[in-house]
Amino acid sequence: MRPSRLLLIWLAVLLGLDILLGATRALGFEVPQNLQSISWGLLLALLVLSLLDAVRLKRLPSPRLKRQMPGSLALGRWSEIRLEIEHDFTQPLEVRLFDHLPGGLSFEHQPISVELTPGRHSQISYRLRPLKRGHFSFERSEINLPSPLGLWSDKRLLNVPDHTRVYPDFARLYDSQLLAVDNWLSQLGVRQHQRRGQGLEFHQLREFREGDSLRQIDWKATARQRTPIAREYQDERDQQIIFMLDCGRRMRSQDDELSHFDHALNACLLLSHVALRQGDAVGLSTFATDQPRYLVPVKGANQLKVLLNSVYDLDSSQHPADYQAAANHLMVRQKRRSLVVLVTNLRDEDDEELLDAVNRMSRQHRVLVASLREDVLDSLRQAPVQTLSEALDYCGTVDYLNVRNELHERMSAHGVAVLDARPDELGAKLVTQYLSWKKAGEL
């Protein structure tokens, strides 16, 4: 409990009056005795009133608070949190409320002032924006009650336990179900290439049409029907995709509000959504983390929810990336040929270890290395150079990018596909590459 501004003002006024009377008497001026008595009387009255007001404030019952919040939130998106206040006050009372939030959440419109009316429940709201993924627990809220005479303010801590989960911002994918798939992909910047050749999975037999190749003719069915019969194929729908997600320290770089790890995670989820709609199975394998996670490739729309629940609390670590150990772990668990998407941030020091790990996986799987490139590198390379410091930054950036590009070229020379992209464009490029291989029957 602390004194209010009103009480402090009254104390300052009485103190100033006593100082003025004392200074006047010290200068030899005559001061009526009753003024001094009035001053002490006012001070004594203020003391008694403040004590009575404090007692009445302590006897006031604490309001009851209920928090209404969704069970899950999207990373980086604003959400509204509602608070319902129940009370037993017989007089109108204006209070200030502040909901205590766990770290990693930003807010707007707090603290909140609300007038509590007798016999009515009050509802207030504020906005919440998660800055981190994971599980968050709410414990208490703070409410400041003014005393009946307004001389004191009492801070009450109310236990309002609650919890929520923060997932990657994937809501736009569910909204996009109302749109055609092609239109939705084009809005994301995905380019669909024309199909070259035929798919690999048999679909049905049908009559030979103009434009069909002779290779499509089924000669046995043609002999039985005594009319040309062609085989019709479709894209294989029983393929598997495994994401090898680097959770190490090199993924902790941050160009905007999201880290490279969050961008990589969003890109993996985006490609998972597209692949699952294509009929493929999707799985996950993480490395360079204290608790590596492995998710068996499974088909079906429900796999996306399983994937989200598996990675929503996943975070990057301080460990270096051990590509050899990650490749060994994957090859032991994944025997069937799959598309392995290694999402990492290639640096100039990566060389033999990474190349050896990728080559070993390439003997059994189709491997795509997706490397994130920091936005600051492009900014430094394109910025005008006018000072010695800017020249040194430019030369260092160009040298770093040249060494990095040499590593990409070496991997490409060994038959390994490399995708170099900025964090915000990684998702669209991954989907573009996947659809290109899918339509060409190269998976």
C-alpha positions in Angstrom: 0.0 0.0 0.0 1.3 3.4 -0.9 0.1 7.0 -0.5 -1.8 8.5 -3.4 -1.1 11.8 -5.1 -3.9 13.4 -3.2 -2.4 12.6 0.1 1.0 13.7 -0.9 -0.4 17.1 -2.1 -2.2 17.6 1.2 1.0 16.8 3.1 3.0 19.2 0.9 0.4 22.0 1.5 0.5 21.5 5.3 4.2 21.3 5.3 4.5 24.5 3.3 2.1 26.2 5.7 4.2 25.2 8.7 7.4 26.3 7.0 5.8 29.7 6.2 4.6 30.2 9.7 8.0 29.2 11.2 9.9 31.5 8.9 7.5 34.4 9.6 8.0 34.0 13.4 11.8 33.7 12.9 11.9 37.0 11.2 10.2 38.7 14.1 6.7 39.1 12.7 3.8 38.4 14.9 1.8 35.4 13.9 -1.7 34.7 15.4 -1.5 31.8 17.7 -4.7 30.3 16.3 -3.0 29.9 12.9 -0.4 27.6 14.4 -3.2 25.6 16.1 -5.2 25.4 12.9 -2.1 24.0 11.1 -1.5 21.3 13.7 -5.2 20.5 13.7 -5.3 20.1 10.0 -2.2 17.8 10.2 -3.8 15.7 12.9 -7.1 15.5 11.0 -5.2 14.4 7.9 -3.4 11.7 9.9 -6.6 10.4 11.4 -8.4 10.4 8.0 -5.5 8.7 6.3 -5.4 5.9 9.0 -9.2 5.4 8.7 -9.0 5.3 4.9 -6.1 2.8 5.1 -8.2 0.5 7.3 -11.2 0.7 5.0 -8.9 0.0 2.0 -7.5 -3.1 3.6 -11.0 -4.4 4.3 -12.0 -4.1 0.7 -12.3 -7.6 -0.9 -10.1 -8.3 -3.8 -11.8 -8.6 -7.2 -11.9 -11.9 -9.0 -10.3 -12.1 -12.4 -10.8 -14.5 -15.3 -8.5 -14.5 -18.4 -9.9 -15.5 -21.8 -7.2 -16.4 -24.2 -6.8 -18.8 -27.1 -5.0 -22.1 -26.5 -2.5 -21.3 -29.2 -1.0 -18.2 -30.6 0.9 -17.4 -33.9 4.4 -16.2 -33.7 4.7 -12.5 -34.5 0.9 -11.9 -34.8 -1.2 -9.7 -32.6 -3.9 -11.4 -30.6 -6.6 -10.1 -28.2 -6.6 -11.2 -24.6 -9.8 -10.6 -22.6 -10.1 -10.1 -18.9 -13.4 -10.4 -17.0 -13.5 -8.8 -13.5 -16.0 -9.8 -10.9 -16.3 -7.9 -7.6 -18.5 -7.2 -4.5 -18.1 -3.5 -4.2 -21.1 -1.4 -3.2 -19.7 1.8 -4.6 -18.3 2.7 -8.0 -14.5 2.2 -8.0 -11.9 3.0 -10.7 -9.0 0.5 -10.6 -5.9 0.0 -12.7 -5.0 -3.5 -13.9 -1.8 -5.0 -15.3 -1.6 -8.6 -16.4 1.9 -10.0 -15.8 3.3 -11.8 -18.9 6.1 -14.3 -19.3 9.2 -13.3 -21.1 9.1 -13.4 -24.9 5.7 -11.7 -25.2 5.1 -8.1 -26.1 1.9 -6.2 -25.3 -0.1 -3.1 -26.0 -2.8 -1.2 -24.0 -1.5 -2.0 -20.5 -1.9 -1.0 -17.7 -5.7 -0.6 -18.1 -7.9 1.7 -16.1 -11.5 0.5 -15.7 -14.4 1.7 -13.5 -16.1 -1.1 -11.6 -19.9 -0.6 -11.2 -21.8 -2.3 -8.4 -23.8 -5.4 -9.6 -22.1 -5.6 -12.9 -19.1 -7.5 -14.3 -16.5 -5.6 -16.3 -14.6 -6.8 -19.3 -11.4 -5.3 -20.6 -8.9 -6.4 -23.3 -5.3 -5.8 -24.4 -3.2 -7.0 -27.3 -0.5 -9.6 -27.1 2.2 -10.4 -29.6 4.5 -13.4 -29.2 8.2 -12.9 -30.1 9.3 -16.5 -29.3 7.8 -19.9 -29.9 7.2 -22.4 -27.1 5.0 -23.0 -24.1 4.1 -20.0 -21.9 2.6 -20.0 -18.5 0.7 -17.1 -17.0 0.6 -16.9 -13.2 -0.8 -13.7 -11.8 -2.3 -10.3 -12.5 -1.8 -7.0 -10.6 -4.7 -4.7 -9.7 -4.4 -1.3 -7.9 -7.3 -0.5 -5.7 -7.9 3.2 -4.5 -9.1 3.8 -1.0 -12.6 5.2 -0.5 -11.2 8.7 0.2 -8.6 8.4 -2.5 -5.7 8.8 0.0 -4.1 5.4 -0.6 -3.5 2.8 -3.3 -3.2 -0.9 -2.6 -1.5 -3.3 -5.0 -3.1 -6.7 -5.0 -1.6 -9.7 -6.8 -4.3 -12.1 -8.1 -3.4 -15.7 -9.0 -4.8 -16.3 -12.5 -3.0 -19.4 -13.8 -3.2 -20.0 -17.5 -1.1 -21.3 -20.3 -0.8 -21.2 -24.1 1.4 -22.4 -26.9 3.1 -20.2 -29.5 3.3 -21.9 -32.9 5.0 -20.7 -36.1 2.9 -18.3 -38.1 1.2 -20.8 -40.3 -2.3 -19.5 -40.2 -2.1 -18.2 -43.8 -1.9 -21.8 -45.1 -5.3 -22.6 -43.6 -6.8 -19.4 -45.0 -5.5 -20.4 -48.4 -7.7 -23.5 -48.5 -10.4 -21.2 -49.9 -8.2 -20.4 -52.9 -7.1 -22.5 -55.8 -3.8 -24.2 -55.2 -2.1 -22.6 -58.3 -3.3 -19.2 -57.4 -2.2 -19.6 -53.8 1.3 -20.8 -54.8 1.7 -17.9 -57.3 0.9 -15.4 -54.5 3.8 -16.9 -52.5 6.2 -16.3 -55.5 6.3 -20.0 -56.5 6.9 -20.7 -60.1 5.5 -23.9 -61.5 7.4 -25.3 -64.4 5.9 -27.2 -67.3 6.1 -31.0 -66.9 8.8 -32.7 -69.0 8.1 -36.3 -70.0 5.8 -38.6 -68.1 5.3 -39.5 -64.5 6.5 -42.8 -63.1 3.4 -44.2 -61.5 0.8 -46.1 -63.6 -2.7 -44.6 -63.4 -5.0 -46.3 -65.9 -5.5 -47.7 -69.4 -7.4 -45.7 -72.0 -7.8 -45.4 -75.7 -4.9 -44.1 -77.7 -5.3 -40.3 -78.5 -3.6 -37.9 -80.8 -0.4 -36.7 -79.3 0.3 -39.8 -77.3 3.7 -41.4 -77.9 4.2 -44.9 -79.2 5.9 -45.8 -75.9 2.6 -45.4 -74.1 0.9 -48.2 -76.1 0.1 -51.3 -74.2 0.4 -54.0 -76.9 -1.3 -56.8 -74.9 -4.4 -54.7 -74.2 -4.3 -53.5 -77.8 -4.3 -57.0 -79.1 -7.2 -58.0 -76.8 -9.3 -54.9 -77.7 -8.2 -54.8 -81.3 -7.8 -51.0 -81.0 -4.8 -48.9 -79.8 -4.8 -48.8 -76.0 -2.4 -46.4 -74.1 -1.1 -46.4 -70.6 -1.6 -43.2 -68.6 0.8 -42.3 -65.9 0.7 -39.8 -63.0 3.3 -38.2 -60.7 4.4 -40.6 -58.0 2.4 -40.0 -54.9 4.2 -42.3 -52.5 7.4 -40.4 -52.1 9.0 -39.4 -48.8 10.6 -36.1 -47.7 12.9 -35.8 -44.7 13.9 -32.4 -43.4 17.3 -32.3 -41.7 17.1 -29.1 -39.7 20.2 -27.5 -38.3 19.5 -26.3 -34.8 23.0 -25.1 -34.1 24.6 -21.8 -33.4 24.9 -20.7 -37.0 21.1 -20.6 -37.2 20.9 -18.0 -34.5 21.6 -15.1 -36.9 18.8 -12.6 -37.1 18.1 -10.0 -39.8 14.6 -9.0 -38.7 12.2 -10.0 -35.9 12.6 -13.7 -36.8 15.9 -15.6 -36.5 17.2 -17.7 -39.3 16.1 -20.7 -37.4 12.5 -19.5 -37.4 12.6 -18.7 -41.1 14.0 -22.2 -41.8 11.3 -23.7 -39.7 8.6 -21.8 -41.5 10.0 -22.8 -44.9 10.0 -26.5 -43.8 6.4 -26.2 -42.8 5.4 -24.5 -46.0 7.0 -27.3 -48.1 5.4 -29.9 -45.8 2.0 -28.5 -46.5 2.5 -28.6 -50.3 4.1 -32.0 -50.2 1.3 -33.5 -48.1 -1.3 -32.1 -50.5 0.7 -33.8 -53.3 0.3 -37.2 -51.6 3.9 -37.5 -50.3 5.0 -38.4 -46.8 6.9 -35.8 -44.7 9.3 -36.4 -41.7 11.8 -34.5 -39.7 15.3 -35.0 -38.2 17.0 -32.3 -36.1 20.7 -32.1 -35.2 23.1 -29.8 -33.2 20.7 -29.7 -30.3 20.6 -31.1 -26.8 17.6 -33.3 -27.6 17.6 -34.4 -31.2 14.1 -35.1 -32.6 13.1 -37.6 -35.3 9.7 -37.8 -36.9 8.9 -40.7 -39.1 7.6 -39.8 -42.6 3.9 -40.1 -42.8 1.3 -39.1 -45.4 -2.0 -37.4 -44.7 -3.2 -33.9 -43.7 -2.9 -34.8 -40.0 0.8 -35.1 -40.3 1.1 -31.3 -40.5 -0.5 -31.0 -37.1 1.9 -33.6 -35.8 4.8 -31.7 -37.3 3.6 -28.4 -35.7 3.3 -30.0 -32.3 6.7 -31.5 -32.6 8.6 -28.3 -33.5 6.6 -25.5 -31.8 8.9 -25.4 -28.8 12.1 -26.2 -30.8 14.8 -23.6 -30.5 18.4 -23.1 -31.7 21.3 -24.0 -29.5 25.0 -23.0 -29.0 26.3 -26.3 -30.4 28.2 -26.5 -33.7 26.8 -28.4 -36.6 28.1 -32.0 -36.8 27.1 -33.0 -40.3 28.7 -36.4 -40.0 26.8 -37.4 -36.9 23.6 -36.1 -38.4 24.1 -38.1 -41.6 24.8 -41.3 -39.6 21.7 -40.8 -37.5 19.5 -40.3 -40.6 20.8 -43.2 -42.6 20.3 -45.6 -39.7 16.6 -44.6 -39.3 15.7 -43.9 -42.9 16.3 -46.9 -45.2 13.9 -46.0 -48.0 15.0 -43.6 -50.7 13.8 -40.1 -49.9 14.3 -36.5 -50.7 16.5 -35.2 -47.9 16.3 -31.4 -47.5 19.3 -30.2 -45.4 18.5 -26.7 -44.1 21.5 -25.0 -42.7 23.7 -21.9 -43.0 26.8 -22.8 -45.0 29.9 -20.9 -43.9 33.3 -20.5 -45.5 34.8 -23.0 -43.1 32.5 -25.8 -44.2 34.3 -28.1 -46.6 35.4 -31.8 -46.4 33.2 -32.8 -43.5 30.0 -31.5 -45.0 30.8 -32.7 -48.5 31.6 -36.2 -47.2 28.4 -36.4 -45.2 26.3 -35.2 -48.2 28.0 -37.6 -50.6 27.3 -40.6 -48.3 23.6 -39.6 -48.1 23.4 -39.1 -51.8 24.2 -42.8 -52.5 20.8 -43.7 -51.0 18.8 -40.5 -51.1 18.2 -37.4 -53.2 19.8 -34.6 -51.3 19.0 -30.8 -51.5 21.1 -28.5 -49.4 19.3 -25.3 -48.6 21.6 -22.6 -47.3 20.5 -19.4 -45.8 22.3 -16.2 -46.7 22.3 -13.2 -44.3 20.6 -10.1 -45.7 23.4 -7.9 -44.4 25.8 -9.5 -46.9 23.7 -8.3 -49.8 23.3 -4.9 -48.2 27.1 -4.5 -47.7 27.9 -5.7 -51.2 25.5 -3.2 -52.8 26.2 -0.3 -50.6 28.3 2.6 -52.0 31.9 2.7 -50.7 33.1 6.2 -49.6 35.3 5.6 -46.5 38.1 3.3 -45.5 35.9 1.4 -43.1 33.2 0.9 -45.7 35.9 -0.4 -48.1 37.1 -2.9 -45.6 33.6 -4.1 -45.0 33.0 -4.4 -48.7 36.2 -6.4 -49.3 35.5 -8.7 -46.4 32.0 -9.3 -47.5 33.0 -10.1 -51.1 35.8 -12.4 -50.0 33.4 -14.3 -47.7 30.8 -14.7 -50.4 33.4 -15.9 -52.9 34.6 -18.6 -50.6 31.0 -19.6 -49.9 30.2 -19.7 -53.6 33.2 -21.9 -54.2 31.8 -24.4 -51.7 28.5 -24.3 -53.4 30.2 -25.0 -56.8 32.2 -27.9 -55.3 29.0 -29.5 -54.0 27.2 -28.9 -57.4 30.2 -30.6 -59.1 29.6 -33.7 -57.0 26.0 -33.8 -58.1 24.5 -32.2 -55.0 21.8 -29.7 -55.5 22.4 -26.4 -53.5 19.8 -23.8 -52.9 21.2 -20.4 -51.8 18.5 -18.0 -50.5 17.8 -15.2 -48.1 15.7 -16.3 -45.1 12.5 -14.6 -46.3 12.6 -16.2 -49.7 13.6 -19.7 -48.6 10.1 -21.1 -48.5 9.1 -20.1 -52.0 12.4 -21.4 -53.5 12.0 -24.7 -51.7 8.5 -25.3 -53.0 9.6 -24.2 -56.5 12.5 -26.7 -56.6 10.2 -29.5 -55.2 7.5 -29.0 -57.8 10.1 -28.8 -60.5 11.5 -32.2 -59.6 8.1 -33.6 -58.9 6.8 -32.7 -62.4 9.9 -33.9 -64.1 9.8 -37.2 -62.3 13.3 -36.6 -60.8 12.5 -37.4 -57.1 
